[in-house]
C-alpha cells in the first residue's frame, strides 16, 4: 500500500486524472498453508504469509478491513488484517470449511462444511454461530443474491443447488444439476444464477425467481479431451455482459455472453484453473492455477492473458481488496 | 439425526414440487451386500489382513450419501450386509431373493459371482464389486450383472500404458499357479500385444502351500527370490501376476537384476487407493475414515460406487421403482461421479463400469491411466479393457 499511496500522491500533485488504484490480491495456497499477496498494478508479489492448515476459500469484508480464510484442516475460519496479514481472531466454522460467502452487508458469513453436510452461518461481529443448515453430501459452492435474501449452496455428491432463505435459514428449493456442482454465482442484477458442474462439464443457468434451469452451457475446445473440461469458478462482470468460467484441467477460462449464454472465447491460462477474482475496476481478472502454482492475469477489456505470476503451492482461492 | 430430518422436512414443505411431492411418505430402495469369504491363509503382510467390515463399510458410506440426497427427494435407501461362506452363499442368495431385494452387490470370486448371478436370474440385478475375471465380462457375461470392479484387462492395460509412456517395453512376467493368476497373466500378455510391449520371459511361481509368513520367513525368502528371478533375458521391469498374495510382495528389492516391480506389488493398478487426494478424493477418504476408523480398501470403494449408482439413478429418475432404476442405469444417459476426475458410465456391450485406474505404490498414487497419449474415438476410458469390437459378450 505504501507504493500505491506514493503513486496516488504524485498523481494528485501533478493534477492528472486518478490512475486505477493498486489493490492487494490475496491468493490462498492449499498445500503451502499460506497466502501470497500481489499488487494488482505492478503484478508483483508483495509477500507470503502463513495462514493455517489447508487454506482454500478466501474472501474480504466490503470495507476491506477483514480478510477471511477457510483453514480447512484447522476446522475454523481465520481472520486477518489485510494490511499487516496479522491474525486478528478466528471464527467457528464447523468441520472442514471449504468455501464461504459473505452477506452483501458484510455479515453474516455462510460457510460450506464439506465433510459434514452442513452450511454454518456465523456472525462476523459477535463470532457466534447463528445456524447450522443440513444440506446435501459434500457442500461446496456458496452464492448469495445481490439483495442478500437468498443463499445458494451446491452439494457435490447430491448434485443439487439448495436455495436457502437467508433470514429463516430454511431451504425453500432444491434444483438438480449435473454432476459435482462446484460454484454458484449470481449476476449483479440478480436475474441469473450460474451453477458450474465439474464432472457434468456444464454450467446451469437458473432463473432465481422460478428456480428453473433456463439453459445448460456446455464447452468444446479443439484438442482438449471432453473429460478434461471441468467447470469450477464463475465470475460475472458488473454489467452482466460477460461471464467467466474456469475450466479446471482444460487449462482454459471460457468467456460467455451474459445475454445469449453463448460461449464467445476460451483463454489459455495455467494448469488446473480453479477460482477467479476481478479487480474492483474490472480491469483484470486473476485466476488460480493449482497444478502450475501460478496466477494468470486476464485483461478483461481485450480478453488477453497478460501475465502469469508464480505464487505458492497449489493456489486455490483468490480475492482482491476493494480499496 | 432425527432433528436434522425434521428441519429438512419443514424445508421441503416449501420446496420445489418437482423434487418433493409428498413429504410424509418417503419410498425405500432396498439393496443387499453379499460377501463370500473364502477361508485362506493370512496375507504376507499383516497390514493387508482383511477387516471384518470389508466392503460393508463402503456400503454404509454409500447408504449415508444416498440417504442425505434422498431427504431432498423423499427417498430412503438401505443395504443388508451378509457375510457368507462359499457353501452358505446360495442359501443366503435365496433368502434375499425371497425377500424381493432387487439389487444385490456381490463380493465373490469369478465362479461364485457367475453362479449367484444365474441364481438371481431376472429377479435381481447383481452388482459385482470384487470379481475381476475377463470371462465374466466376455463369454460368461450376463445381462443381469453390472461390474463395478475393474476387469483384469483394464488393470493390465492401465499399467501397460504407463510402462510404455515410461519407455519400459521389455517385461519379465512372473505369474502364480492359481487359475486367477493365469487369467491375470493372460491379461498382461494381451496388454503387451495391444500396446507394443514384449514379454521377454514368463515364469510360474508355484504355490506349494508353504508358510507365507513366519518369524523366519524373510530369512528364507531373501535367498529364494533372487535365485528364482536369475538368468532372465534383459528386461526393463518385472511384472507379477499374483491374485492370492502368495509371493509378489517379496519381489521388490529381491530380484536378481536390479529392476522395478509392478503388477501385484510395487506399482499396482487399482480401482482405488487410500492415498488419492485429487478430484475431491480427500473429502471422500475423510468421510470413509471417520465412519470406518481405517483406510479404505478397493472392495469398499467398489461397493460404495455400486450402491451410489443405484442412488444416482434414483435421484435422476426421481423414482424408487427397481425396474425404472435398472433401465436408467443401463441407458446411455446414466453417469455417476466417483472421485476420479471424470464421469463414470457403463459399457453397453458388457455392463462394465468405465473408470480411470490408479497406479499406486504403498504410499502414493503415482499415476492414473488412461495416459493422455492414448486416444480413442469415443472415450479415452475405452483404451482400458475390452472395447466394443473385441468383446465376446453376447447378452
Interface residues (C-beta under 8 A of the other chain):
Chain A: X96 X114 X115 X117 X133 X134 X136 X137 X138 X155 X156 X157 X158 X159 X160 X162 X170 X171 X172 X173 X174 X175 X176 X179 X180 X199 X200 X201 X211 X225 X227 X230 X249
Chain B: X4 X7 X8 X10 X11 X12 X14 X15 X16 X19 X20 X64 X65 X68 X69 X71 X72 X280 X283 X286 X287 X290 X308 X312 X315 X316 X335 X336 X337 X341 X342 X343 X372 X379 X380
